[in-house]
Amino acid sequence: MQLIPQVLVDIMPEVLRHYANLYDINLIIHKATSQATIIDIRYYAKSSLESEYRQLVVANAPMLHSKVPMPYWVEENILRFDINWKIHAPVSWVKRQWLTQNWHLLTYLHRRTR
């Protein structure tokens, strides 16, 4: 299935039309530039749930999850990182590969120096 990029303003009427029947909304950030941010929007309908569970959640507002892929070599308490870390130029790819292979060692060494 080919996904077609759309502007958020253009898709909001459809999301609002289905809002009462939505159980879960997932926003997955893929890429960001100064001009645009690419977000994959996925939503799951309450009507797709099993009937017993649907009766429990029918009056609830949809859950909203924003997902950003975190580099696994970065500690959790970091405030900033490059959101485009997966798609950078080949030089960054080499650095990423090196960090991927050595992140256990780097974490170990960092903890020992504290």
TORNUPA-132995 format. One line per 3 residues: number of its first residue (from 1); their letters; for each residue z, y, x of N, C-alpha, C, O, CB. Coordinates in Angstrom, 1 decimal, decimal comma, always signed. Glycine has a CB too. Layout:
! TORNUPA-132995
NUM = a = Z Y X Z Y X Z Y X Z Y X Z Y X | ...;
END
This chain:
! TORNUPA-132995
1 = mql = +0,0 -1,2 +0,8 +0,0 +0,0 +0,0 +0,0 +1,2 +0,9 +0,9 +1,4 +1,7 +1,2 +0,0 -1,0 | -1,0 +2,1 +0,7 -1,1 +3,3 +1,5 -0,2 +4,4 +0,8 -0,4 +4,7 -0,4 -2,5 +3,8 +1,6 | +0,7 +5,0 +1,6 +1,5 +6,1 +1,1 +0,9 +7,4 +1,3 +0,3 +7,6 +2,4 +2,9 +6,0 +1,7;
4 = ipq = +0,9 +8,3 +0,4 +0,3 +9,6 +0,5 +1,4 +10,6 +0,6 +2,2 +10,8 -0,3 -0,7 +9,9 -0,7 | +1,4 +11,4 +1,7 +2,4 +12,5 +1,8 +2,2 +13,5 +0,7 +1,1 +13,9 +0,4 +2,3 +13,2 +3,2 | +3,4 +13,9 +0,2 +3,4 +14,9 -0,9 +4,5 +15,9 -0,6 +5,4 +15,7 +0,1 +3,6 +14,3 -2,3;
7 = vlv = +4,3 +17,1 -1,2 +5,3 +18,2 -1,0 +6,4 +17,9 -2,0 +6,2 +17,5 -3,1 +4,6 +19,6 -1,3 | +7,6 +18,2 -1,6 +8,8 +17,9 -2,4 +8,8 +18,6 -3,7 +9,2 +18,0 -4,7 +10,1 +18,4 -1,6 | +8,3 +19,8 -3,8 +8,2 +20,5 -5,0 +7,3 +19,8 -6,0 +7,5 +19,8 -7,2 +7,6 +21,9 -4,8;
10 = dim = +6,3 +19,1 -5,5 +5,3 +18,4 -6,4 +5,9 +17,1 -7,0 +5,5 +16,6 -8,1 +4,1 +18,1 -5,7 | +6,8 +16,4 -6,2 +7,3 +15,1 -6,7 +8,6 +15,3 -7,5 +9,1 +14,3 -8,2 +7,6 +14,2 -5,6 | +9,3 +16,4 -7,4 +10,6 +16,6 -8,1 +10,5 +16,4 -9,6 +11,4 +15,9 -10,2 +11,1 +18,0 -7,8;
13 = pev = +9,4 +16,9 -10,3 +9,3 +16,7 -11,8 +9,4 +15,2 -12,1 +10,0 +14,8 -13,1 +8,1 +17,3 -12,3 | +8,7 +14,3 -11,3 +8,8 +12,9 -11,6 +10,1 +12,3 -11,4 +10,6 +11,5 -12,1 +7,7 +12,2 -10,8 | +10,8 +12,7 -10,3 +12,1 +12,3 -10,0 +13,1 +12,7 -11,1 +13,9 +11,9 -11,6 +12,6 +12,8 -8,6;
16 = lrh = +13,0 +13,9 -11,6 +13,9 +14,4 -12,6 +13,6 +13,7 -14,0 +14,5 +13,5 -14,8 +13,7 +15,9 -12,8 | +12,3 +13,3 -14,2 +12,0 +12,6 -15,4 +12,7 +11,2 -15,4 +13,1 +10,8 -16,5 +10,5 +12,5 -15,5 | +12,8 +10,6 -14,3 +13,4 +9,3 -14,2 +14,9 +9,3 -13,9 +15,5 +8,3 -13,8 +12,7 +8,4 -13,2;
19 = yan = +15,5 +10,5 -13,7 +16,8 +10,6 -13,1 +17,9 +9,9 -14,0 +18,8 +9,3 -13,4 +17,2 +12,1 -13,1 | +17,8 +9,9 -15,3 +18,8 +9,2 -16,1 +18,8 +7,7 -15,9 +19,8 +7,1 -16,1 +18,6 +9,6 -17,6 | +17,7 +7,2 -15,5 +17,6 +5,7 -15,3 +17,7 +5,3 -13,8 +17,6 +4,1 -13,5 +16,2 +5,2 -15,8;
22 = lyd = +18,0 +6,3 -12,9 +18,1 +5,9 -11,5 +19,5 +5,4 -11,2 +20,5 +6,0 -11,6 +17,8 +7,1 -10,6 | +19,5 +4,3 -10,4 +20,8 +3,8 -9,9 +21,1 +4,2 -8,5 +22,2 +4,5 -8,2 +20,7 +2,2 -10,0 | +20,1 +4,2 -7,7 +20,2 +4,5 -6,2 +19,0 +5,3 -5,7 +17,9 +4,9 -6,0 +20,4 +3,2 -5,5;
25 = inl = +19,3 +6,4 -5,0 +18,2 +7,2 -4,3 +18,5 +7,1 -2,8 +19,6 +7,5 -2,3 +18,2 +8,7 -4,9 | +17,5 +6,7 -2,1 +17,5 +6,7 -0,6 +16,6 +7,6 +0,0 +15,4 +7,6 -0,3 +17,2 +5,2 -0,1 | +17,0 +8,5 +0,8 +16,2 +9,4 +1,6 +16,2 +9,0 +3,1 +17,3 +9,1 +3,7 +16,7 +10,9 +1,4;
28 = iih = +15,1 +8,6 +3,6 +15,0 +8,2 +5,0 +14,2 +9,2 +5,8 +13,0 +9,4 +5,5 +14,4 +6,7 +5,1 | +14,9 +9,9 +6,7 +14,2 +10,9 +7,5 +13,4 +10,2 +8,6 +14,0 +9,4 +9,4 +15,2 +11,9 +8,1 | +12,1 +10,5 +8,7 +11,3 +9,8 +9,7 +10,9 +10,7 +10,9 +10,9 +10,3 +12,0 +10,0 +9,3 +9,1;
31 = kat = +10,5 +11,9 +10,6 +10,0 +12,8 +11,6 +10,2 +14,3 +11,1 +10,2 +14,6 +9,9 +8,5 +12,6 +11,9 | +10,5 +15,2 +12,1 +10,7 +16,6 +11,8 +10,0 +17,4 +12,8 +10,1 +17,2 +14,0 +12,2 +16,9 +11,7 | +9,3 +18,4 +12,3 +8,7 +19,5 +13,1 +9,2 +20,8 +12,6 +9,9 +20,9 +11,6 +7,2 +19,4 +13,2;
34 = sqa = +8,8 +21,9 +13,2 +9,2 +23,2 +12,7 +8,5 +23,5 +11,4 +8,9 +24,4 +10,6 +8,9 +24,3 +13,7 | +7,3 +22,8 +11,1 +6,6 +23,1 +9,9 +6,9 +22,2 +8,8 +6,8 +22,5 +7,6 +5,1 +23,0 +10,2 | +7,3 +20,9 +9,1 +7,5 +19,9 +8,0 +8,5 +18,9 +8,5 +8,7 +18,6 +9,6 +6,2 +19,3 +7,6;
37 = tii = +9,1 +18,2 +7,5 +9,9 +17,0 +7,7 +9,4 +15,9 +6,8 +9,1 +16,1 +5,6 +11,4 +17,4 +7,4 | +9,2 +14,7 +7,4 +8,7 +13,6 +6,7 +9,9 +12,8 +6,2 +10,7 +12,2 +7,0 +7,7 +12,7 +7,5 | +10,1 +12,7 +4,9 +11,2 +11,9 +4,3 +10,6 +10,9 +3,4 +9,7 +11,2 +2,5 +12,1 +12,9 +3,5;
40 = dir = +11,0 +9,6 +3,5 +10,6 +8,5 +2,7 +11,7 +8,5 +1,5 +12,8 +8,3 +1,8 +10,5 +7,2 +3,4 | +11,2 +8,7 +0,3 +12,1 +8,7 -0,8 +11,9 +7,4 -1,6 +10,8 +7,1 -2,0 +11,9 +9,9 -1,8 | +13,0 +6,6 -1,7 +13,0 +5,4 -2,4 +14,1 +5,4 -3,5 +15,2 +5,9 -3,2 +13,2 +4,1 -1,5;
43 = yya = +13,7 +4,9 -4,7 +14,8 +4,9 -5,7 +14,7 +3,6 -6,5 +13,6 +3,0 -6,6 +14,6 +6,1 -6,6 | +15,8 +3,2 -7,0 +16,0 +2,0 -7,7 +16,5 +2,3 -9,1 +17,4 +3,0 -9,3 +16,9 +1,0 -7,0 | +15,8 +1,7 -10,1 +16,1 +2,0 -11,5 +17,3 +1,1 -12,0 +17,5 +0,0 -11,5 +14,9 +1,7 -12,4;
46 = kss = +18,1 +1,7 -12,9 +19,1 +0,9 -13,5 +18,6 -0,2 -14,4 +19,2 -1,3 -14,5 +20,0 +1,8 -14,4 | +17,4 +0,0 -14,9 +16,7 -1,1 -15,7 +16,4 -2,3 -14,9 +16,1 -3,4 -15,4 +15,5 -0,5 -16,4 | +16,4 -2,2 -13,5 +16,1 -3,4 -12,7 +17,3 -4,2 -12,4 +17,2 -5,2 -11,7 +15,4 -2,9 -11,4;
49 = les = +18,5 -3,7 -12,8 +19,7 -4,4 -12,5 +20,0 -5,5 -13,6 +19,4 -5,5 -14,6 +20,9 -3,4 -12,5 | +20,8 -6,4 -13,2 +21,2 -7,5 -14,2 +21,9 -6,8 -15,4 +22,6 -5,8 -15,2 +22,1 -8,5 -13,6 | +21,8 -7,3 -16,6 +22,3 -6,7 -17,8 +23,8 -6,5 -17,8 +24,2 -5,4 -18,2 +21,9 -7,5 -19,0;
52 = eyr = +24,6 -7,4 -17,3 +26,0 -7,2 -17,3 +26,4 -6,0 -16,4 +27,2 -5,2 -16,8 +26,7 -8,5 -16,8 | +25,8 -6,0 -15,2 +26,1 -4,9 -14,3 +25,6 -3,6 -14,8 +26,2 -2,5 -14,6 +25,6 -5,2 -12,9 | +24,4 -3,6 -15,4 +23,8 -2,4 -15,9 +24,7 -1,7 -16,9 +24,8 -0,5 -17,0 +22,4 -2,7 -16,5;
55 = qlv = +25,4 -2,5 -17,7 +26,3 -1,9 -18,7 +27,5 -1,2 -18,1 +28,0 -0,3 -18,7 +26,8 -3,0 -19,7 | +27,9 -1,7 -16,9 +29,0 -1,0 -16,2 +28,6 +0,3 -15,6 +29,4 +1,2 -15,5 +29,5 -1,9 -15,1 | +27,3 +0,5 -15,1 +26,9 +1,6 -14,4 +26,0 +2,6 -15,2 +25,5 +3,5 -14,7 +26,2 +1,2 -13,1;
58 = van = +25,7 +2,3 -16,5 +24,7 +3,0 -17,2 +25,1 +4,5 -17,3 +24,2 +5,3 -17,4 +24,6 +2,4 -18,6 | +26,4 +4,8 -17,4 +26,8 +6,2 -17,5 +27,0 +6,9 -16,2 +27,2 +8,1 -16,2 +28,1 +6,3 -18,3 | +26,9 +6,2 -15,1 +27,1 +6,8 -13,8 +25,9 +7,6 -13,3 +24,8 +7,2 -13,6 +27,5 +5,7 -12,7;
61 = apm = +26,2 +8,6 -12,5 +25,1 +9,3 -11,8 +24,6 +8,5 -10,7 +25,3 +7,6 -10,2 +25,6 +10,7 -11,3 | +23,3 +8,7 -10,3 +22,8 +7,8 -9,2 +23,5 +8,1 -7,9 +23,9 +9,2 -7,6 +21,3 +8,1 -9,1 | +23,6 +7,1 -7,1 +24,1 +7,2 -5,7 +23,0 +7,8 -4,9 +21,8 +7,5 -5,1 +24,6 +5,8 -5,2;
64 = lhs = +23,4 +8,6 -3,9 +22,4 +9,3 -3,0 +22,8 +8,9 -1,6 +23,9 +9,1 -1,1 +22,4 +10,8 -3,2 | +21,8 +8,4 -0,9 +22,0 +8,0 +0,5 +21,0 +8,7 +1,4 +19,8 +8,5 +1,1 +22,0 +6,4 +0,7 | +21,4 +9,4 +2,4 +20,5 +10,0 +3,4 +20,6 +9,2 +4,6 +21,7 +9,1 +5,2 +20,8 +11,5 +3,6;
67 = kvp = +19,5 +8,7 +5,1 +19,5 +7,8 +6,2 +18,7 +8,4 +7,4 +17,6 +8,8 +7,2 +19,0 +6,4 +5,9 | +19,4 +8,5 +8,5 +18,7 +9,0 +9,7 +18,9 +8,0 +10,8 +20,0 +7,5 +11,1 +19,4 +10,4 +10,2 | +17,8 +7,5 +11,4 +17,9 +6,5 +12,4 +18,6 +7,1 +13,7 +18,0 +8,0 +14,3 +16,5 +5,9 +12,8;
70 = mpy = +19,7 +6,6 +14,0 +20,5 +7,0 +15,2 +20,1 +6,2 +16,4 +19,9 +5,0 +16,3 +22,0 +6,9 +14,9 | +19,9 +6,9 +17,5 +19,7 +6,1 +18,8 +20,9 +5,3 +19,1 +22,0 +5,8 +19,0 +19,3 +7,1 +20,0 | +20,7 +4,0 +19,3 +21,9 +3,1 +19,5 +22,6 +3,3 +20,8 +23,6 +2,7 +21,0 +21,5 +1,7 +19,3;
73 = wve = +22,0 +4,1 +21,7 +22,7 +4,4 +23,0 +23,6 +5,6 +22,9 +24,3 +5,9 +23,8 +21,7 +4,5 +24,1 | +23,6 +6,3 +21,8 +24,4 +7,5 +21,6 +25,7 +7,1 +20,9 +25,7 +6,4 +19,9 +23,6 +8,6 +20,7 | +26,8 +7,7 +21,3 +28,1 +7,5 +20,7 +28,1 +8,1 +19,3 +27,4 +9,1 +19,1 +29,2 +8,0 +21,6;
76 = eni = +29,0 +7,6 +18,5 +29,0 +8,1 +17,1 +29,4 +9,5 +16,9 +29,0 +10,2 +16,0 +29,9 +7,2 +16,3 | +30,3 +10,0 +17,8 +30,8 +11,4 +17,6 +29,9 +12,5 +18,2 +30,4 +13,6 +18,2 +32,2 +11,5 +18,3 | +28,7 +12,2 +18,5 +27,8 +13,2 +19,0 +27,3 +14,1 +17,9 +27,1 +13,6 +16,8 +26,6 +12,5 +19,8;
79 = lrf = +27,2 +15,4 +18,1 +26,9 +16,3 +17,1 +25,4 +16,5 +17,0 +24,9 +16,8 +15,9 +27,5 +17,6 +17,3 | +24,7 +16,4 +18,1 +23,2 +16,6 +18,1 +22,5 +15,6 +18,8 +22,9 +15,0 +19,8 +22,9 +18,0 +18,7 | +21,3 +15,2 +18,3 +20,4 +14,4 +19,0 +19,0 +14,6 +18,5 +18,8 +15,3 +17,5 +20,7 +12,8 +18,8;
82 = din = +18,0 +14,2 +19,2 +16,6 +14,4 +18,8 +16,2 +13,5 +17,7 +16,2 +12,3 +17,9 +15,6 +14,2 +20,0 | +15,9 +14,0 +16,5 +15,6 +13,2 +15,4 +14,3 +12,4 +15,6 +14,0 +11,4 +14,9 +15,5 +14,0 +14,1 | +13,4 +12,9 +16,4 +12,2 +12,2 +16,7 +12,2 +11,3 +17,9 +11,2 +11,0 +18,5 +11,1 +13,3 +17,0;
85 = wki = +13,4 +10,7 +18,2 +13,6 +9,9 +19,3 +12,7 +8,7 +19,3 +12,4 +8,1 +20,4 +15,1 +9,5 +19,5 | +12,3 +8,2 +18,2 +11,5 +7,0 +18,1 +10,0 +7,2 +18,4 +9,3 +6,3 +18,7 +11,6 +6,3 +16,8 | +9,6 +8,5 +18,3 +8,1 +8,7 +18,3 +7,7 +9,7 +19,4 +6,7 +10,3 +19,3 +7,7 +9,3 +17,0;
88 = hap = +8,5 +9,8 +20,5 +8,2 +10,8 +21,5 +7,1 +10,3 +22,4 +6,6 +9,2 +22,3 +9,4 +11,1 +22,3 | +6,7 +11,2 +23,3 +5,6 +11,0 +24,3 +6,0 +9,8 +25,2 +7,1 +9,3 +25,2 +5,4 +12,2 +25,1 | +5,0 +9,3 +25,9 +5,2 +8,1 +26,8 +6,3 +8,2 +27,8 +6,9 +7,3 +28,1 +3,9 +7,8 +27,5;
91 = vsw = +6,5 +9,4 +28,3 +7,6 +9,6 +29,3 +8,9 +9,4 +28,6 +9,8 +8,7 +29,2 +7,5 +11,0 +29,9 | +9,1 +9,8 +27,4 +10,3 +9,6 +26,7 +10,4 +8,1 +26,3 +11,5 +7,5 +26,3 +10,4 +10,4 +25,4 | +9,2 +7,5 +26,1 +9,2 +6,0 +25,8 +9,8 +5,2 +27,0 +10,6 +4,3 +26,8 +7,8 +5,5 +25,5;
94 = vkr = +9,4 +5,6 +28,2 +9,9 +4,9 +29,4 +11,4 +5,1 +29,5 +12,2 +4,2 +29,7 +9,2 +5,4 +30,6 | +11,8 +6,4 +29,2 +13,3 +6,7 +29,3 +14,0 +5,9 +28,2 +15,1 +5,3 +28,5 +13,5 +8,2 +29,1 | +13,4 +5,8 +27,0 +14,0 +5,1 +25,9 +14,1 +3,6 +26,3 +15,2 +3,0 +26,0 +13,2 +5,3 +24,6;
97 = qwl = +13,1 +3,1 +26,9 +13,1 +1,6 +27,2 +14,2 +1,4 +28,3 +14,9 +0,4 +28,2 +11,8 +1,2 +27,8 | +14,3 +2,3 +29,2 +15,4 +2,1 +30,3 +16,8 +2,2 +29,6 +17,6 +1,4 +29,9 +15,2 +3,2 +31,3 | +17,0 +3,2 +28,7 +18,2 +3,3 +28,0 +18,5 +2,1 +27,2 +19,6 +1,6 +27,1 +18,3 +4,6 +27,2;
100 = tqn = +17,5 +1,6 +26,5 +17,6 +0,4 +25,7 +18,1 -0,8 +26,5 +19,0 -1,5 +26,1 +16,3 +0,0 +25,0 | +17,5 -1,0 +27,7 +17,9 -2,1 +28,5 +19,3 -1,9 +29,2 +20,0 -2,9 +29,5 +16,9 -2,3 +29,6 | +19,7 -0,7 +29,4 +20,9 -0,4 +30,1 +22,1 +0,3 +29,4 +23,0 +0,7 +30,0 +20,6 +0,5 +31,3;
103 = whl = +22,0 +0,4 +28,0 +23,0 +1,1 +27,3 +24,3 +0,4 +27,3 +25,3 +1,1 +27,3 +22,5 +1,3 +25,9 | +24,4 -0,9 +27,4 +25,7 -1,6 +27,5 +26,4 -1,2 +28,9 +27,6 -0,9 +28,9 +25,5 -3,1 +27,5 | +25,6 -1,2 +29,9 +26,1 -0,9 +31,2 +26,6 +0,6 +31,2 +27,6 +0,9 +31,8 +25,1 -1,1 +32,3;
106 = lty = +25,8 +1,5 +30,7 +26,1 +2,9 +30,6 +27,4 +3,1 +29,8 +28,2 +3,9 +30,2 +25,0 +3,7 +30,1 | +27,5 +2,5 +28,7 +28,7 +2,6 +27,9 +29,9 +2,1 +28,7 +31,0 +2,7 +28,6 +28,6 +1,8 +26,6 | +29,8 +1,0 +29,3 +30,9 +0,4 +30,1 +31,3 +1,4 +31,2 +32,5 +1,7 +31,4 +30,5 -0,9 +30,7;
109 = lhr = +30,4 +1,9 +31,9 +30,7 +2,9 +33,0 +31,3 +4,1 +32,5 +32,2 +4,7 +33,1 +29,4 +3,2 +33,8 | +30,8 +4,6 +31,4 +31,3 +5,8 +30,8 +32,8 +5,7 +30,4 +33,6 +6,5 +30,6 +30,5 +6,3 +29,6 | +33,1 +4,5 +29,8 +34,5 +4,3 +29,4 +35,4 +4,1 +30,5 +36,6 +4,5 +30,5 +34,5 +3,0 +28,5;
112 = rtr = +34,9 +3,5 +31,6 +35,8 +3,3 +32,8 +36,1 +4,6 +33,5 +37,1 +4,7 +34,2 +35,1 +2,4 +33,8 | +35,3 +5,7 +33,4 +35,5 +6,9 +34,0 +36,4 +7,9 +33,3 +36,7 +8,9 +33,7 +34,2 +7,6 +34,3 | +36,8 +7,5 +32,1 +37,6 +8,4 +31,3 +39,1 +8,3 +31,7 +39,9 +9,0 +31,2 +37,6 +7,9 +29,8;
END
